[in-house]
Amino acid sequence: MAGTASLRIPNDIRAPSTLSVSSSKSYLIPGGDESPCTEQPPSKTNGSLNSMSELSDSFAETDKLCGWGNFRPFCLQNFRTPQWVLFWLCWAGALQGLIVNGFINVVITTIEKRYELKSTESGLIAGCYDIASFICLIPVSYLGGTRSKPFFLGSGLIILAFGSLVFSLPYFLAGPYTFSQEQDFQCHSGLPSVNYSLTCSPGDSSLSNYKYIFFIGQFLHGVGAVPLYTLGCTYIDENVPTKMSSMYLGIFYTMAIVGPALGYLLGGQLLKIYVDFGINANDLGLSPSSTVWVGAWWVGFVFCAVIGFLIAIPMLAFPKTLPSTAKVKAGKVSEMHQKLEESEATRVSFGSSISDLPVSFGLLIKNPTFVFLSLAGASEGFLLAGLATFLPKLIESQFSYQASFAAFIVGTVTIPGAGGGNLLGGYVVKRFKMKCANIIRMCILFSLMCLAFSFIFILHCPDANFAGVNTKLVNE
């Protein structure tokens, strides 16, 4: 019709505009004057049985259409591409890194100060993420492998966002930040009497009870992030050709690294803002260099919670399988381990039942490539988890820098290092069409280079002198 905008409908969901179907079902009807983003019931006409059969074949498998529940408008079907999947997964990966590996690590010392926590307690806060991941990893990965991966991914984002809200709750529950007087010195019992008007006090010990809320929030972060790096990577890999898979995954992991870097930079700037927005820090005689200064640690988590809920909406709309899935699977060459290829894991129905889980686990244990790659990943995580959490704190205490500047230093190092490495690695694999064996050799080469550079940690500054700790008291 002249003057009417036309809508391109994907070939795999086109159907006749006039079909005869049962009135008990609702379908999307292309063509006509209806809006392309609305559901309209089919008109009852004298259509043929062949037309009804075509409709059933085209629309029965709703897991191939974009949408939410029964609402699957035509205007969304053009988004069923690997590029759009990568786009939203990149945002999700960046958000997860922004929260867990960025904001958490930046504000850990501020939380210790504000809620009077010990380093062991703050370390346990960070560890709750790994505990949750360990508990949920196997069941989520196994069940998500045979079900709708976007559903698990979207649900995980909702849990991740809710965890950020929980993590920010202590700010709203504890009330305004209070302190006795600014202290520019360390309090130690047994020091000789001098002209100090300040005294050391244990403070409000009830503040430390808020650590349990931090535990719960970080635990939810771990649960929500589980599908992202398991099912998310699988969803990408099964929908793109082998030659492009490394590039897609490289972009995804790069964004996942950019997230923590932004977390360090943004978190450092937020710590320059006083924790309570309604109070002027200048009236209290405080500045970011004050020893009792507490920055706005909670703002980033509230912001990320809102973003997480928003990203979950399009993620939940993706179908179980994309139109390109079947073609991509047909064109891939198996590089499966020989013992696994000859096992019952190749059975079509394998993995559809939870009873196959022990068998799957046993097959993985017998796969030496998987075992050693898992050990390598565990070693990397063992190193980076502690380093990322306490490196800003180490820089603060060792070099007497403010928390905001320490976060800035870590962030500026992270972006070109980890982010550039992931992107460059994906490009190299794509450029030289590397197979699994060559990829592993490249990983070993760069791991040896990292091992050589790790000896730089031998260089260190002497420990600061603390009376009664590593030096004698004045009166002794």
C-alpha positions in Angstrom: 0.0 0.0 0.0 1.4 3.4 -1.0 2.6 5.5 1.9 2.9 2.5 4.2 6.3 1.5 5.6 7.2 -2.1 4.8 8.7 -4.4 7.4 11.2 -7.1 6.4 10.2 -10.4 7.9 12.9 -13.1 8.4 12.4 -15.9 5.9 12.2 -18.6 8.5 9.1 -17.1 10.2 7.1 -15.9 7.1 3.6 -17.3 6.9 0.5 -16.7 4.8 -1.4 -13.7 6.0 -4.7 -15.6 5.9 -4.7 -18.9 7.7 -7.2 -21.1 9.4 -6.3 -22.2 12.9 -7.9 -23.1 16.2 -9.2 -20.1 18.1 -7.6 -21.4 21.3 -4.1 -20.3 20.1 -2.7 -16.9 19.4 -0.1 -16.3 16.6 1.6 -13.3 15.1 0.2 -12.6 11.7 2.5 -10.9 9.1 1.0 -8.5 6.6 -2.2 -6.5 6.9 -2.7 -3.2 8.6 -1.8 -4.3 12.1 1.2 -3.0 13.8 4.3 -5.2 13.3 4.9 -5.3 17.1 1.5 -6.5 18.2 -0.1 -9.9 18.4 -3.3 -10.4 16.5 -5.4 -13.6 16.5 -5.9 -15.2 13.1 -9.2 -14.6 11.3 -11.4 -17.7 10.8 -11.5 -18.4 7.1 -11.8 -21.4 5.0 -8.0 -22.1 4.8 -6.7 -25.5 3.7 -5.1 -28.1 5.9 -1.8 -27.5 4.2 -1.9 -23.8 5.3 -2.6 -24.9 8.9 0.3 -27.4 8.7 2.7 -24.7 7.4 1.6 -22.4 10.3 2.3 -25.2 12.8 5.7 -25.9 11.4 6.6 -22.2 11.3 5.4 -21.1 14.7 5.3 -24.2 16.9 8.9 -23.9 17.9 8.6 -20.6 19.8 12.1 -21.1 21.2 13.5 -19.9 17.8 11.7 -16.5 18.1 12.7 -13.4 20.0 10.4 -12.2 22.7 9.1 -12.7 26.2 6.7 -15.6 26.9 3.9 -15.4 24.4 4.8 -11.9 23.3 7.1 -12.4 20.3 6.6 -9.5 17.9 8.0 -9.5 14.3 10.0 -6.3 14.8 12.3 -8.2 17.2 13.1 -11.1 14.9 15.8 -9.2 13.0 17.8 -9.1 16.3 18.3 -12.9 16.3 21.9 -12.6 15.2 25.2 -13.4 16.9 26.2 -9.8 16.6 23.3 -8.7 18.9 24.0 -11.6 21.3 27.6 -10.4 21.5 26.5 -6.8 22.0 24.4 -7.6 25.1 26.8 -10.2 26.5 29.6 -7.6 26.3 27.5 -5.2 28.4 26.7 -8.0 30.8 30.4 -9.0 31.1 31.4 -5.4 31.6 28.8 -4.9 34.3 29.9 -8.1 36.2 33.5 -7.0 36.1 32.5 -3.4 37.1 30.8 -4.7 40.2 32.8 -7.7 41.4 36.4 -7.0 40.2 36.1 -3.2 40.2 33.9 -1.5 42.8 34.3 -4.3 45.4 38.1 -4.1 45.3 38.1 -0.3 45.3 35.8 0.2 48.3 37.1 -2.7 50.4 39.3 -0.5 52.6 36.5 2.1 52.9 34.1 -0.6 54.1 36.6 -1.8 56.6 36.9 1.7 58.0 33.2 2.5 58.0 32.0 -0.7 59.5 35.0 -1.6 61.6 35.9 -4.8 59.9 39.0 -6.8 60.0 41.1 -7.7 56.9 40.1 -11.3 57.3 36.4 -10.3 57.3 36.8 -8.1 54.2 38.7 -10.9 52.5 35.8 -13.2 53.3 33.4 -10.7 51.7 35.4 -11.0 48.4 35.6 -14.8 48.9 31.8 -15.2 49.0 31.7 -14.6 45.3 33.9 -17.7 44.7 32.0 -19.8 47.2 28.8 -19.1 45.4 30.3 -19.8 42.0 31.7 -23.1 43.3 28.4 -24.2 44.6 26.3 -23.2 41.6 28.7 -23.7 38.7 28.1 -27.4 38.0 24.3 -27.5 38.2 23.8 -24.3 36.3 26.2 -25.2 33.6 24.7 -28.7 33.2 21.1 -27.7 33.2 21.7 -24.7 31.1 23.5 -26.8 28.5 20.2 -28.4 27.4 17.8 -25.6 28.1 17.4 -22.0 27.1 20.8 -20.3 27.7 19.4 -16.8 27.4 16.9 -17.6 30.1 19.7 -18.5 32.5 21.8 -15.5 31.4 18.9 -13.1 31.9 18.0 -14.6 35.3 21.6 -14.4 36.4 21.7 -10.7 35.5 18.6 -10.1 37.7 20.3 -12.0 40.6 23.5 -10.0 40.0 21.6 -6.7 40.1 19.7 -7.7 43.2 23.0 -8.6 44.9 24.2 -5.1 44.2 21.1 -3.6 45.9 21.7 -5.9 48.9 25.4 -4.9 49.0 24.4 -1.2 49.3 21.9 -1.8 52.1 24.3 -1.1 55.0 24.6 2.5 53.9 20.8 3.0 54.2 20.4 0.9 57.4 23.4 2.2 59.4 22.4 5.9 59.2 24.8 8.9 58.7 28.5 8.3 59.3 29.8 9.6 62.6 33.3 9.9 64.1 34.7 11.4 67.3 37.7 13.4 66.0 40.0 13.3 63.1 43.1 11.3 63.9 46.3 11.9 62.1 48.3 9.4 64.0 48.2 5.7 65.0 46.9 4.9 68.5 49.0 2.5 70.4 48.7 1.6 74.0 51.8 2.3 76.1 52.9 5.4 74.3 54.4 8.1 76.5 52.1 11.0 77.5 52.3 13.8 75.0 50.0 16.8 74.1 47.4 14.6 72.2 43.8 15.4 73.0 42.6 12.2 71.2 42.0 8.8 72.7 41.7 5.4 71.1 38.2 3.9 71.4 36.8 0.6 70.2 33.9 2.4 68.5 30.4 1.0 67.9 31.1 -2.7 67.6 27.6 -3.3 66.3 28.7 -1.9 63.0 30.7 -5.0 62.2 27.4 -7.0 62.1 26.7 -5.5 58.7 29.3 -7.8 57.3 26.6 -10.4 57.0 24.7 -8.2 54.6 27.9 -7.8 52.6 28.3 -11.6 52.6 24.8 -12.1 51.2 25.2 -9.4 48.6 28.5 -10.8 47.3 27.1 -14.4 47.4 24.3 -13.2 45.1 26.9 -11.6 42.8 28.6 -15.0 42.5 25.3 -16.8 41.8 24.3 -14.3 39.1 27.6 -14.4 37.4 27.8 -18.2 37.0 25.9 -18.4 33.7 27.8 -15.5 32.1 31.2 -17.2 31.5 29.9 -20.7 31.0 26.6 -20.6 29.1 27.4 -17.2 27.6 30.6 -18.4 25.9 28.8 -21.5 24.8 25.9 -19.5 23.3 28.4 -17.5 21.3 30.5 -20.4 20.2 27.5 -22.5 18.9 26.2 -19.6 16.8 29.3 -18.4 15.0 31.7 -20.2 12.6 34.9 -21.6 14.1 37.1 -19.0 12.3 35.1 -16.2 14.0 34.6 -17.8 17.4 37.9 -16.7 18.8 37.3 -13.1 17.7 33.9 -13.0 19.2 35.1 -14.5 22.5 38.1 -12.1 22.5 35.8 -9.1 22.2 33.6 -10.5 25.0 36.5 -11.1 27.4 38.0 -7.7 26.5 34.8 -6.0 27.6 34.8 -8.2 30.7 38.2 -6.7 31.5 37.3 -3.2 30.7 34.6 -3.5 33.3 37.0 -3.8 36.3 39.2 -1.1 34.8 36.3 1.3 34.7 35.4 0.1 38.2 38.7 1.2 39.5 38.6 4.6 37.8 35.0 5.4 38.6 35.2 3.9 42.1 38.2 6.0 42.8 36.3 9.2 41.8 33.3 8.2 43.9 35.5 7.9 46.9 36.4 11.6 46.6 32.8 12.4 47.3 31.7 12.3 51.0 29.6 9.2 51.9 26.5 11.2 53.0 25.2 13.4 50.2 23.2 15.6 52.5 26.2 16.6 54.6 28.9 19.1 53.6 32.3 17.6 54.4 33.9 21.0 54.5 31.7 22.0 57.5 33.1 19.0 59.3 36.7 20.0 58.5 37.2 16.8 56.4 38.8 16.2 53.0 39.7 13.1 51.1 43.2 13.2 52.7 41.7 13.0 56.2 42.4 9.7 58.0 38.7 9.3 58.9 37.4 10.2 55.4 34.8 7.8 54.0 33.8 8.2 50.4 30.5 7.4 48.6 31.2 3.7 48.3 27.6 2.8 47.8 26.7 4.9 44.8 28.3 2.5 42.3 26.3 -0.5 43.5 23.0 1.3 43.2 23.9 2.4 39.7 24.9 -1.1 38.6 21.8 -2.6 40.0 19.6 -0.4 37.8 21.8 -1.2 34.7 21.7 -4.9 35.5 17.9 -5.0 35.5 17.8 -3.1 32.2 20.3 -5.4 30.5 18.4 -8.5 31.6 15.3 -7.4 29.6 16.9 -7.8 26.1 18.9 -10.8 27.2 15.7 -12.7 28.2 14.2 -12.0 24.8 16.7 -14.1 22.8 15.5 -17.5 21.7 17.0 -20.8 22.7 18.6 -21.3 19.3 19.4 -18.7 16.6 18.6 -19.2 12.9 22.3 -19.7 12.3 22.8 -22.5 14.9 22.1 -25.5 12.6 24.3 -24.2 9.8 27.2 -23.4 12.1 27.0 -26.8 13.8 27.0 -28.6 10.4 30.1 -26.7 9.3 32.3 -27.3 12.4 35.0 -29.9 12.5 35.1 -31.9 15.7 38.3 -31.5 17.8 36.9 -33.6 20.6 39.2 -35.7 22.7 39.4 -39.2 21.3 38.1 -41.1 24.4 35.2 -38.6 24.7 34.4 -39.0 21.0 34.0 -42.7 21.4 31.9 -42.5 24.6 28.2 -42.3 25.1 28.5 -38.5 25.3 27.9 -38.5 21.6 24.5 -40.0 22.1 21.8 -37.5 20.9 19.8 -37.7 24.1 22.8 -37.5 26.4 22.7 -34.6 28.9 18.9 -34.2 28.8 18.5 -35.8 32.2 20.2 -34.9 35.6 21.0 -38.6 35.9 23.7 -38.2 33.2 25.6 -35.7 35.4 27.8 -38.3 37.2 28.7 -39.8 33.8 29.5 -36.4 32.4 31.7 -35.6 35.4 33.6 -38.9 35.0 34.2 -38.3 31.3 35.7 -34.8 32.1 38.0 -36.2 34.8 39.3 -38.7 32.3 40.0 -35.9 29.7 43.6 -34.8 30.4 43.3 -31.6 28.3 40.3 -30.5 30.3 42.0 -31.3 33.6 45.2 -29.4 33.0 43.3 -26.4 31.5 41.2 -26.4 34.6 44.2 -26.5 36.9 45.8 -23.6 34.9 42.6 -21.6 35.3 42.4 -22.3 39.0 46.1 -21.3 39.5 45.4 -18.0 37.6 42.3 -17.4 39.7 44.2 -18.2 42.9 46.7 -15.5 42.1 44.5 -12.8 40.6 41.7 -13.0 43.2 43.9 -12.0 46.0 46.0 -9.6 44.0 43.0 -7.7 42.6 41.3 -7.5 46.0 44.2 -6.2 48.1 46.5 -4.5 45.5 44.8 -1.1 46.0 45.0 -1.6 49.7 48.7 -2.5 49.4 49.4 0.6 47.4 47.5 2.8 49.9 49.5 1.5 52.9 52.9 0.9 51.3 53.1 4.3 49.5 50.7 6.4 51.6 48.4 7.1 48.7 44.7 8.0 48.9 42.2 5.2 48.1 41.1 7.1 45.0 44.6 7.4 43.5 45.5 3.8 44.3 42.3 2.7 42.4 43.3 5.0 39.5 46.8 3.3 39.3 45.4 -0.2 39.2 42.8 0.8 36.6 45.2 2.4 34.2 47.4 -0.8 34.3 44.5 -3.2 33.8 43.0 -1.7 30.6 46.1 -2.0 28.3 47.3 -5.2 29.9 44.4 -7.6 30.3 42.0 -5.8 27.9 44.5 -5.5 25.1 45.7 -9.1 25.7 42.3 -10.6 25.3 41.5 -8.6 22.2 44.9 -9.3 20.6 44.7 -13.0 21.5 41.4 -13.4 19.8 42.7 -11.6 16.7 45.8 -13.8 16.5 43.8 -17.0 16.7 41.5 -15.8 13.9 44.3 -14.4 11.8 46.4 -17.6 11.8 43.4 -20.0 12.0 44.9 -21.7 15.0 43.6 -25.0 16.2 43.2 -26.1 19.8 46.8 -27.6 20.0 48.4 -24.4 18.7 46.2 -22.2 21.0 47.4 -24.2 24.0 51.1 -23.8 22.9 50.6 -20.0 22.7 49.1 -20.0 26.2 52.1 -21.9 27.5 54.5 -19.4 25.9 52.8 -16.4 27.4 52.5 -18.1 30.8 56.3 -18.6 30.8 56.7 -15.0 30.1 54.5 -14.1 33.0 56.5 -16.4 35.2 59.7 -14.6 34.3 58.2 -11.2 35.1 56.7 -12.4 38.4 60.2 -12.1 40.0 59.7 -8.4 40.0 57.7 -8.9 43.2 60.9 -9.6 45.0 61.6 -5.9 44.9 59.8 -4.3 47.8 59.9 -1.4 50.3 60.8 -2.0 53.9 57.8 -2.3 56.3 56.7 0.8 58.1 57.7 1.0 61.8 54.8 0.4 64.3 55.6 0.8 68.0 54.9 -2.4 69.8 54.5 -4.4 66.6 57.9 -4.5 64.8 59.7 -1.9 66.9 60.1 -1.4 70.7 58.0 1.1 72.5 59.6 4.4 73.6 59.6 3.6 77.3 61.1 0.1 76.8 
